[in-house]
Amino acid sequence: MGAEYYLKNDDLREYFISLPPIVQDQIVVSGAEICTLGELMQVAEHFKAELRMGREIDQSLR
């Protein structure tokens, strides 16, 4: 599903555009079949957690 799917879906648009662009990109690239706001929120939180973990690892290596 491309970004246009989320932008055209009234139930998902507002939340999708509130996400950081990198999270939006990860959702689109993942190919996850997301149909509800709850699913979108869950997937977005997963990617946000991965980003936080990656930043923490980078900081610990410095």
Backbone torsions as a table, in degrees:
resi	resn	phi	psi	omega
1	MET	NA	127.5	179.1
2	GLY	-84.6	172.1	-179.7
3	ALA	-58.2	-31.8	-178.9
4	GLU	-61.0	-30.7	177.1
5	TYR	-58.9	-46.6	-177.8
6	TYR	-72.0	-33.9	-178.9
7	LEU	-74.2	-26.2	-180.0
8	LYS	-91.0	-14.0	-177.3
9	ASN	-89.4	113.1	-176.4
10	ASP	-58.0	-32.5	-178.0
11	ASP	-75.8	-23.5	-173.1
12	LEU	-110.0	-22.1	-170.6
13	ARG	-54.4	-54.6	-173.3
14	GLU	-58.8	-45.0	-179.7
15	TYR	-67.9	-43.1	-178.3
16	PHE	-58.8	-45.9	-178.2
17	ILE	-73.2	-15.2	176.7
18	SER	-79.2	-14.1	-178.2
19	LEU	-78.1	150.2	174.0
20	PRO	-59.0	143.9	-179.0
21	PRO	-52.1	-36.2	-179.6
22	ILE	-65.8	-34.7	177.9
23	VAL	-72.2	-41.0	175.8
24	GLN	-56.3	-46.4	-179.5
25	ASP	-61.3	-43.4	-179.2
26	GLN	-63.9	-37.6	178.3
27	ILE	-63.9	-47.1	-178.6
28	VAL	-63.3	-47.1	-177.5
29	VAL	-66.6	-30.4	-177.6
30	SER	-63.3	-26.8	-178.4
31	GLY	73.2	11.6	179.9
32	ALA	-60.9	139.0	177.5
33	GLU	-90.1	97.5	-175.4
34	ILE	-107.4	125.0	-177.1
35	CYS	-118.0	-20.8	-176.3
36	THR	-123.7	159.9	177.0
37	LEU	-60.7	-39.4	178.8
38	GLY	-60.1	-43.0	177.9
39	GLU	-64.1	-43.2	179.4
40	LEU	-61.5	-43.6	179.9
41	MET	-63.1	-41.4	-179.7
42	GLN	-64.6	-45.5	179.7
43	VAL	-65.4	-42.1	179.5
44	ALA	-61.9	-43.3	179.2
45	GLU	-63.3	-36.2	176.7
46	HIS	-60.4	-48.8	-179.1
47	PHE	-68.2	-36.2	176.3
48	LYS	-62.0	-41.7	179.4
49	ALA	-64.4	-40.5	177.2
50	GLU	-61.5	-41.4	178.8
51	LEU	-64.3	-43.3	178.7
52	ARG	-61.6	-44.0	-179.1
53	MET	-63.5	-41.5	178.3
54	GLY	-62.3	-39.7	178.5
55	ARG	-66.6	-40.3	179.6
56	GLU	-63.8	-39.9	178.7
57	ILE	-65.4	-44.4	178.8
58	ASP	-58.7	-43.1	-178.8
59	GLN	-67.6	-35.8	-179.0
60	SER	-72.1	-20.0	179.6
61	LEU	-85.7	-9.2	-177.9
62	ARG	-83.4	NA	NA
